[in-house]
Amino acid sequence: MGMYTDFCFDAIIRSDVPANVVTVLCQMRDFDRNKSLEKILPDHPFFRCDRWAQIGHCCSAYFPAEPRFIFEKRSFGNDYVLNLRCNLKNYDNEIERFIDWVKPYVDAGPGEFLGFYRYEEAAHPTLVYM
């Protein structure tokens, strides 16, 4: 058995986000293990990780929060809300690679807080900023 990392990420995704990124985030949100997403996946190291599809969907007994993957258009404006919570075995740096992939589409200023991740045995979380 391995160790888990708790992950929480909240951001506004810009209204000018490319359509293929919206498609990928929608399919990640609605992930069904019987579907193949490989034809639409971007060429980014995140999508070569073994557990990339578990972002926002898996949990363990080590952290109390329920997993969630919310990606939806806001009720005002043309941007999107992305709200993730999960914990997974971060062996391939899935969390850091996800952040690297999605950050260019985040509507936030430099230094703005986006979330955190915390390894199961760590006393303190790693904070994520724009």
N, C-alpha and C positions, 0 to 999 in steps of 0.2 A: 504494500500500500504506500502511497505517497502523501506528500504534504499539500495542503490547499492554500490558495491565496484568495482573499476576499477582494472584490472589485466593485466600485461604485463610480459611475460616470454620468454627469448631467450636462448637456450642452444644447445650444441652439445651433442648428445647421443652416447655413446661409441659403437664401432663396435662389441664388444663382448656382447652386450645386449641380454638377452634371447629372443628367438623367440616369446614366448607368450606375452612379453612386446611390441614387434614390432606389433604384431597382434592387441593388445588392442589399442595402439596409432593410428594405421591405421583405426580401426573401430571407434574410437572416432573422428578422423578427418572426416571420411565419414559418421558420425552418421545419421541414419535414424530412426525416432521415431517408425517406424513400425517394426523394427528388434529387436530381443531379443539378448542381449549380455550377459545375466546372466550366461550362461554356461561357458564362457571363462573368466569372471572377476576374478582378483586376490582377495585373502582374505586380504583386506586392508580396514581400516576405510573410506578412500576416496570413495570407491564404495558402501558404505552404506549411503552416503549422498543423500538427495532428488534431488539435482541439479547437481550431478557429471557430467552428460552428457552435461550440459550447458557450461562447460569450453571451451572457444574458439568459442562459437556459439551465445551467446546472447549479447544484448546491450540494452541501454536505451537512453532516451533523456538527461540524466545527464552528459554524457561524449561524446566528439566529435568523438572518433575513431570508425571505423567500426570493427566488430569482425573478427577474422581470426584464423584458426587452420592449420598451415603448419607443416607437418611432412613428410620428404622425405629424401631419400638417397642423400648424397652430390655427386657432379659430379666428385670428386676426393676422393680417400680413400674409406673406408667401413663404415664410421660412418654416422650419421643422423643429420639433422637440425630439431629442434623443435622450432617453433615460434608461440606464442599465444598472442592474445589480445582480451579482452572481458570485460564486466562488468555484474555482477550478484548480486543477493541477497545472501550474504555469510552467511546465518543463521546457517548452520551446519559446518562452517569453511571449506567449499569445497576448497577454495584456499590454505589454509595452509596444508590441507590433501593431495591435489594434489602434492604440492611441496614436501612433505614428501615421497610420493609414488615414484615420478620420480627422485629425487635427487641421489639415489644410482646408477643410470644409466647415469648420466651426466658426461661428460668428461671436468672437470674444476678443477683447483687447489683451495686449501683452500683460502677463502676470495675473490674469483672471483665473480664479479657482474653478477647476472642472471636476474634481473628484479625488479618489484615493484608491490605493490597493495596499493590502496588508497580508503578509505571509503569516501562516498559522502560528509559528513560533516567535514572531516579531513582537516586541513590546509596543512599537509605534508604527503607524502607517506611513507609506510614501505618498506625499501629496502630489497631485497632478495640476499643473498650471498651464495656461496658454503660453 
